[in-house]
Amino acid sequence: MRLTILNQFYAPDISPTAQMAASLAEHRAAGGDAVTVVTGRAGYLEGRLAQRTTTMPGLRIHRIWTPDLGKSSLARRLGGYATFSLGSAIRLAILPRQDVIIAMTTPPLVVVAAVLHKLLHPQTHVVLWSMDCYPDAAERFGEIKGGGWASRGLRRLTRWAFRHLAAVVVLDGAMADLLNSQYAPRPGTPPLRIIPNWERHALLPNPTPHDPVWSGYTPLRTDDRCVVLYLGNTGIGHRFDTVLDAATELGDEALFLFVGGGARWDDLQAAVDDRGLTNVVCHGYVPKDETPALMAGAHVALITLDDRALGVMSPSKMHANLAARLPILYVGPAGSNVDEAIDAHRCGISLRHGDTAGLVDAVRHLRDDPDGPDRSRAAFEAAYCDTACLPAFDALLDGLGA
């Protein structure tokens, strides 16, 4: 099969979509497909250009020139999106006919470039791998006006693209319901498949008590406190008010460690300072190879989601945390991918925003639950690692190529 994967970021970049694209590309190339990756030059974080990528037989990587504008403003993000979308459309237009093109959603609506290839080569199958839903997310968070000219135009473009899709891969039931209700030409077309994101099992072996712990814990006095770790992006789809309320009540019982960055990072740090919270620490991103040691020093993994993000975004932090044997403390709407995982695998506690008392009790319960780490690792191995998830992608792709 001639397969192309289209995404603005690709390994060794640290973004979750970059790692997902690389895992699938390498898996399919190892299985005999001729895989092409069309990706960008600039990295997820401003100032980090893509490094040379180790290739393997059957895998080619085309990096489109994109400016290193970062994400500090909507205009800068849109500039990067537009440059990559145009460059990828040109690259796909000159590629020979592909059997399948998988278009991810970074940037939004880059699937249009894949559909243009299909118009040139009608036998090509286009699969949308949806990590976010636009323009819905932009409407819900006030980046564009719902019902305005931009919204109407983007919705028409999305509906047009959906008429040319062979399948859509989504991350949870809420996202499936939204896309089906808003964009499917007819109920059930194109077919939507729920395939959760994953982490590579081989890179995340079952941790042991003897694994090294991140050196950054040394000055934080963690021996007698429950360490609640938030690792990754603090984007527009996340809320932290209930978490900070619980941190205030818990005091020295718990240390809330935020490691990452994102659109809400400055607001989070300002809120911590305003409250005078000494048990909440914010630290910038660490290299990916340091994250196992970072998670080895934590007791609980924190994940949050704004109620408005249900169906349009899905947190990507859960899978690595489960691999690290960390029970999940989730604060967000019911029905998300994290809420579904906790319900199915009993790998944490799911709470709603505003439930400060419940969050305080949950920290104490997860700290004292001896079976929590085993349930988390079991969930990872059963449903959220590559060996569990890639067969579902294989079944989809091989069915299209039949």
KEPALUM-177301 format. One record per residue (C-alpha): x, y, z; residue in three letters. Coordinates in pm, whole numbers, plus 50000, padded with zeros to 5 digits. Each point is the difference from the previous one (the first is absolute). Last residue first. Example, Ala and Ser with C-alpha at 12.3 -4.5 7.8 and 13.67 -1.06 7.14 Angstrom:
2
((51367; 49894; 50714); "SER")
((49863; 49656; 50066); "ALA")
! end
This chain:
402
((49131; 49553; 49975); "ALA")
((50187; 50323; 50068); "GLY")
((49719; 50153; 50201); "LEU")
((49964; 49687; 50212); "GLY")
((50376; 49992; 50057); "ASP")
((49981; 50355; 50130); "LEU")
((49717; 49940; 50246); "LEU")
((50122; 49662; 50125); "ALA")
((50353; 50133; 50038); "ASP")
((49873; 50300; 50198); "PHE")
((49820; 49766; 50240); "ALA")
((50313; 49783; 50022); "PRO")
((50196; 50315; 50096); "LEU")
((49808; 50055; 50324); "CYS")
((50098; 49713; 50234); "ALA")
((50364; 49958; 49891); "THR")
((50033; 50378; 49989); "ASP")
((49900; 50047; 50361); "CYS")
((49671; 50134; 50136); "TYR")
((49752; 49710; 50028); "ALA")
((50110; 49691; 50189); "ALA")
((50361; 50093; 50080); "GLU")
((49915; 50351; 50112); "PHE")
((49698; 49886; 50201); "ALA")
((50212; 49736; 50178); "ALA")
((50256; 50267; 50087); "ARG")
((49732; 50215; 50158); "SER")
((49844; 49709; 50188); "ARG")
((50339; 49905; 50145); "ASP")
((50068; 50356; 50115); "PRO")
((49660; 50026; 50172); "GLY")
((50026; 49678; 50199); "ASP")
((50161; 50149; 50311); "PRO")
((49740; 50280; 50031); "ASP")
((50130; 50249; 50261); "ASP")
((50111; 50283; 49768); "ARG")
((49700; 49939; 49776); "LEU")
((49763; 50045; 50292); "HIS")
((50172; 50312; 50134); "ARG")
((50005; 50169; 49663); "VAL")
((49638; 49896; 49940); "ALA")
((49884; 50147; 50334); "ASP")
((50144; 50341; 49909); "VAL")
((49848; 49974; 49652); "LEU")
((49659; 49911; 50139); "GLY")
((50011; 50298; 50233); "ALA")
((50090; 50229; 49712); "THR")
((49718; 49882; 49777); "ASP")
((49978; 50317; 49790); "GLY")
((50102; 49834; 49675); "HIS")
((49884; 49639; 49979); "ARG")
((50183; 49695; 50127); "LEU")
((50139; 49673; 49857); "SER")
((50213; 49778; 50223); "ILE")
((50274; 49763; 49887); "GLY")
((50076; 49679; 49810); "CYS")
((49665; 49828; 50049); "ARG")
((50039; 49853; 49648); "HIS")
((49676; 50081; 49819); "ALA")
((49880; 50300; 50201); "ASP")
((50349; 50148; 50027); "ILE")
((50054; 49954; 49627); "ALA")
((49666; 50159; 49908); "GLU")
((50070; 50301; 50222); "ASP")
((50338; 50040; 49833); "VAL")
((49854; 49976; 49649); "ASN")
((49737; 50257; 50089); "SER")
((49643; 49906; 50092); "GLY")
((49973; 50178; 50335); "ALA")
((50138; 50352; 50010); "PRO")
((50324; 50092; 50174); "GLY")
((50226; 49933; 50295); "VAL")
((50191; 49674; 49963); "TYR")
((50231; 49847; 50261); "LEU")
((50163; 49708; 49820); "ILE")
((50189; 49728; 50188); "PRO")
((50368; 49997; 49901); "LEU")
((50150; 49666; 49898); "ARG")
((50247; 50165; 49761); "ALA")
((49816; 49845; 49705); "ALA")
((49681; 50162; 50131); "LEU")
((50173; 50336; 50001); "ASN")
((50128; 49946; 49647); "ALA")
((49646; 49934; 49880); "HIS")
((49818; 50276; 50185); "MET")
((50175; 50310; 49877); "LYS")
((49829; 50024; 49660); "SER")
((49692; 50190; 50118); "PRO")
((49714; 49989; 49748); "SER")
((49868; 50307; 49819); "MET")
((49680; 50087; 49810); "VAL")
((49756; 49755; 50159); "GLY")
((50022; 50150; 50348); "LEU")
((50212; 50315; 49983); "ALA")
((49733; 50233; 50139); "ARG")
((50006; 49815; 50332); "ASP")
((50370; 50091; 50035); "ASP")
((50222; 49696; 50035); "LEU")
((50240; 49907; 50278); "THR")
((50251; 49716; 50050); "ILE")
((50199; 49940; 50319); "LEU")
((50226; 49697; 50041); "ALA")
((50042; 49858; 50351); "VAL")
((50296; 49871; 50204); "HIS")
((50289; 50177; 49830); "ALA")
((50377; 49935; 50011); "GLY")
((50001; 49742; 49720); "ALA")
((49807; 50243; 49781); "MET")
((50300; 50233; 49977); "LEU")
((50238; 49708; 49948); "ALA")
((49786; 49877; 49709); "PRO")
((49977; 50361; 49870); "THR")
((50373; 50058; 49965); "GLU")
((50031; 49850; 49650); "ASP")
((49725; 50235; 49885); "LYS")
((50206; 50306; 50084); "PRO")
((49849; 50215; 50279); "VAL")
((49737; 50268; 49948); "TYR")
((49995; 50289; 50243); "GLY")
((49945; 49970; 50375); "HIS")
((49705; 50122; 50210); "CYS")
((49984; 49911; 50370); "VAL")
((49686; 49992; 50216); "VAL")
((50047; 49928; 50372); "ASN")
((50115; 50354; 50079); "THR")
((49669; 50150; 49895); "LEU")
((49997; 50376; 50053); "GLY")
((49654; 50029; 49845); "ARG")
((50109; 50280; 49766); "ASP")
((50322; 49814; 49916); "ASP")
((49818; 49680; 49905); "VAL")
((49748; 50199; 49795); "ALA")
((50282; 50180; 49817); "ALA")
((50173; 49669; 49922); "GLN")
((49679; 49857; 49858); "LEU")
((49930; 50311; 49794); "ASP")
((50353; 49988; 49857); "ASP")
((49958; 49634; 49907); "TRP")
((49653; 50028; 49845); "ARG")
((50117; 50018; 49637); "ALA")
((50261; 49729; 50040); "GLY")
((50274; 49873; 50227); "GLY")
((50120; 49679; 50160); "GLY")
((50067; 49857; 50345); "VAL")
((49740; 50073; 50270); "PHE")
((50079; 49851; 50341); "LEU")
((49726; 49997; 50263); "PHE")
((50156; 49902; 50333); "LEU")
((49762; 49845; 50250); "ALA")
((49937; 49974; 50374); "GLU")
((50183; 50331; 50051); "ASP")
((49689; 50204; 49922); "GLY")
((49708; 49781; 49906); "LEU")
((49741; 50279; 50016); "GLU")
((50193; 50241; 49776); "THR")
((50089; 49721; 49760); "ALA")
((49629; 49918; 49974); "ALA")
((49918; 50360; 49898); "ASP")
((50293; 49990; 49756); "LEU")
((49859; 49688; 49836); "VAL")
((49650; 50149; 49983); "THR")
((50138; 50307; 49823); "ASP")
((50219; 49805; 49757); "PHE")
((49821; 49986; 49665); "ARG")
((50118; 49853; 49669); "HIS")
((49887; 50033; 49638); "GLY")
((50185; 50326; 49943); "ILE")
((50330; 49822; 50045); "GLY")
((50206; 49894; 50300); "THR")
((50214; 49755; 49805); "ASN")
((50191; 49720; 50166); "GLY")
((50046; 49826; 50334); "LEU")
((49777; 50066; 50300); "TYR")
((50143; 49804; 50292); "LEU")
((49840; 49956; 50343); "VAL")
((50275; 49915; 50249); "VAL")
((49860; 49879; 50332); "CYS")
((50219; 50147; 50272); "ARG")
((50235; 49855; 50263); "ASP")
((50303; 49923; 49784); "ASP")
((49934; 50272; 49742); "THR")
((50205; 50288; 50136); "ARG")
((50032; 50205; 49678); "LEU")
((50376; 50063; 49985); "PRO")
((50086; 49648; 49875); "THR")
((49698; 49954; 49771); "TYR")
((50180; 50158; 49705); "GLY")
((50238; 49705; 49989); "SER")
((49735; 49782; 49841); "TRP")
((49980; 49656; 50164); "VAL")
((50199; 49697; 49889); "PRO")
((49816; 49663; 49979); "ASP")
((50050; 49779; 50307); "HIS")
((49633; 49993; 50100); "PRO")
((49927; 49836; 49662); "THR")
((49837; 50138; 49687); "PRO")
((49830; 49769; 49747); "ASN")
((50171; 50068; 49670); "PRO")
((49925; 50329; 49823); "LEU")
((50197; 50014; 49676); "LEU")
((49901; 49649; 49892); "ALA")
((49632; 50071; 50073); "HIS")
((49987; 50299; 49770); "ARG")
((49739; 50249; 50119); "GLU")
((49639; 50014; 49889); "TRP")
((49716; 50207; 49859); "ASN")
((49656; 49849; 50008); "PRO")
((49838; 49848; 49692); "ILE")
((49628; 50079; 49959); "ILE")
((49904; 49936; 49639); "ARG")
((49762; 50224; 49805); "LEU")
((49854; 49878; 49671); "PRO")
((49964; 50275; 49739); "PRO")
((49710; 49988; 49989); "THR")
((49811; 49853; 50297); "GLY")
((49710; 50244; 49989); "PRO")
((50012; 50189; 49668); "ARG")
((50222; 50284; 49880); "PRO")
((50189; 49979; 50333); "ALA")
((50099; 50349; 50117); "TYR")
((49822; 50121; 50312); "GLN")
((49825; 49704; 50162); "SER")
((50258; 49738; 49906); "ASN")
((50288; 50226; 50100); "LEU")
((49846; 50074; 50341); "LEU")
((49900; 49643; 50078); "ASP")
((50341; 49861; 49909); "ALA")
((50173; 50262; 50215); "MET")
((49784; 49908; 50299); "ALA")
((50064; 49630; 49943); "GLY")
((50375; 50032; 50030); "ASP")
((50323; 50038; 49805); "LEU")
((49879; 50023; 49641); "VAL")
((50105; 49830; 49676); "VAL")
((49802; 50108; 49694); "VAL")
((49950; 49784; 49692); "ALA")
((49992; 50006; 49620); "ALA")
((49979; 50376; 49982); "LEU")
((49886; 50196; 49693); "HIS")
((49663; 50124; 50127); "ARG")
((50171; 50095; 50327); "PHE")
((50214; 50254; 49815); "ALA")
((49694; 50188; 49877); "TRP")
((49852; 49998; 50351); "ARG")
((50327; 50142; 50136); "THR")
((50009; 50275; 49736); "LEU")
((49639; 50096; 50073); "ARG")
((50079; 50008; 50371); "ARG")
((50306; 50216; 49941); "LEU")
((49800; 50252; 49796); "GLY")
((49716; 50021; 50251); "ARG")
((50239; 50047; 50290); "SER")
((50200; 50270; 49823); "ALA")
((49684; 50187; 49898); "TRP")
((49854; 49994; 50348); "GLY")
((49766; 49730; 50132); "GLY")
((50220; 49938; 50301); "GLY")
((50248; 50286; 50025); "LYS")
((50366; 49902; 49976); "ILE")
((50263; 49958; 50271); "GLU")
((49727; 49999; 50265); "GLY")
((50082; 49671; 50165); "PHE")
((49694; 49813; 49877); "ARG")
((50030; 50140; 49649); "GLU")
((50366; 49909; 49959); "ALA")
((49930; 49647; 50124); "ALA")
((49712; 49956; 49753); "ASP")
((50197; 50132; 49700); "PRO")
((50165; 49755; 50036); "TYR")
((50000; 49669; 50182); "CYS")
((50317; 49873; 50167); "ASP")
((50202; 49676; 49981); "MET")
((49814; 49875; 49693); "SER")
((50175; 49748; 49779); "TRP")
((49825; 50073; 49668); "LEU")
((50041; 49716; 49751); "VAL")
((50022; 50065; 49626); "VAL")
((49981; 49709; 49755); "HIS")
((50169; 50051; 49662); "THR")
((49816; 49853; 49698); "GLN")
((49893; 50348; 49884); "PRO")
((50357; 50115; 49932); "HIS")
((50001; 50374; 49920); "LEU")
((49691; 50059; 50214); "LEU")
((50158; 49771; 50259); "LYS")
((50309; 50221; 50018); "HIS")
((49767; 50298; 50063); "LEU")
((49839; 49798; 50279); "VAL")
((50336; 49960; 50169); "ALA")
((50062; 50377; 49991); "ALA")
((49650; 50053; 50144); "VAL")
((50097; 49773; 50291); "VAL")
((50214; 50293; 50115); "VAL")
((49671; 50115; 50151); "LEU")
((50147; 50089; 50338); "PRO")
((50381; 49996; 50010); "PRO")
((50061; 49756; 50151); "THR")
((49681; 49800; 49947); "THR")
((50143; 49674; 49865); "MET")
((49975; 49897; 49637); "ALA")
((50044; 49633; 49916); "ILE")
((50046; 49953; 49626); "ILE")
((49930; 49657; 49853); "VAL")
((50080; 49835; 49666); "ASP")
((50223; 50285; 49892); "GLN")
((50026; 50116; 49641); "ARG")
((50341; 50147; 49925); "PRO")
((50093; 50304; 50205); "LEU")
((49990; 50334; 49820); "ILE")
((49664; 50112; 50141); "ALA")
((50092; 49876; 50346); "LEU")
((50302; 50232; 50012); "ARG")
((49798; 50298; 49877); "ILE")
((49725; 49941; 50256); "ALA")
((50265; 49950; 50269); "SER")
((50158; 50336; 49924); "GLY")
((49667; 50183; 50009); "LEU")
((49891; 49839; 50326); "SER")
((50343; 50050; 50157); "PHE")
((50011; 50370; 49924); "THR")
((49640; 50055; 50107); "ALA")
((50043; 49823; 50332); "TYR")
((50320; 50186; 50086); "GLY")
((49838; 50334; 49927); "GLY")
((49687; 49898; 50188); "LEU")
((50205; 49923; 50308); "ARG")
((50177; 50337; 49980); "ARG")
((49670; 50186; 49960); "ALA")
((49841; 49813; 50291); "LEU")
((50284; 50105; 50226); "SER")
((50287; 49837; 50191); "SER")
((49979; 49682; 49790); "LYS")
((50347; 49982; 49844); "GLY")
((50097; 50188; 49686); "LEU")
((50280; 49772; 49881); "ASP")
((49916; 50039; 49631); "PRO")
((49907; 49685; 49807); "THR")
((50197; 49826; 49727); "TRP")
((49834; 49666; 49932); "ILE")
((50185; 49695; 50128); "ARG")
((49962; 49689; 49782); "HIS")
((50067; 49675; 50185); "ILE")
((50036; 49668; 49821); "ARG")
((49941; 49660; 50162); "LEU")
((50027; 49662; 49824); "GLY")
((50337; 49916; 50148); "PRO")
((50066; 50204; 50316); "MET")
((50064; 50364; 50074); "THR")
((50169; 50176; 50288); "THR")
((49870; 50354; 50003); "THR")
((50221; 50304; 49962); "ARG")
((49889; 50257; 50252); "GLN")
((49689; 50212; 49970); "ALA")
((50046; 50358; 50111); "LEU")
((49962; 50083; 50366); "ARG")
((49977; 50377; 50047); "GLY")
((49627; 50005; 50068); "GLU")
((49873; 49671; 50137); "LEU")
((49805; 49767; 49769); "TYR")
((50292; 49998; 49758); "GLY")
((50054; 50174; 49669); "ALA")
((50085; 49796; 49689); "ARG")
((49658; 49862; 49920); "GLY")
((49859; 49660; 49908); "THR")
((49917; 49777; 49705); "VAL")
((50073; 49639; 50093); "VAL")
((50021; 49742; 49722); "THR")
((49956; 49630; 50068); "VAL")
((50058; 49721; 49749); "ALA")
((49830; 49723; 50196); "ASP")
((50185; 49681; 50093); "GLY")
((49909; 49936; 50364); "GLY")
((50300; 50192; 50129); "ALA")
((49875; 50299; 49800); "ALA")
((49657; 49966; 50166); "ARG")
((50147; 49998; 50349); "HIS")
((50244; 50282; 49924); "GLU")
((49723; 50225; 49871); "ALA")
((49762; 49917; 50287); "LEU")
((50255; 50074; 50270); "SER")
((50130; 50308; 49821); "ALA")
((49653; 50153; 49962); "ALA")
((49923; 49939; 50367); "MET")
((50329; 50157; 50111); "GLN")
((49946; 50311; 49792); "ALA")
((49638; 50023; 50117); "THR")
((50115; 49998; 50363); "PRO")
((50240; 50292; 49941); "SER")
((50361; 49931; 50100); "ILE")
((50159; 50025; 49653); "ASP")
((50223; 49701; 49923); "PRO")
((49764; 49920; 49844); "ALA")
((49747; 50177; 49777); "TYR")
((49803; 50323; 50006); "PHE")
((49774; 50163; 49737); "GLN")
((49819; 49676; 49923); "ASN")
((49931; 49800; 49682); "LEU")
((50054; 49626; 49987); "ILE")
((50035; 49847; 49652); "THR")
((49947; 49633; 49916); "LEU")
((50088; 49808; 49686); "ARG")
((49884; 49647; 50078); "MET")
! end
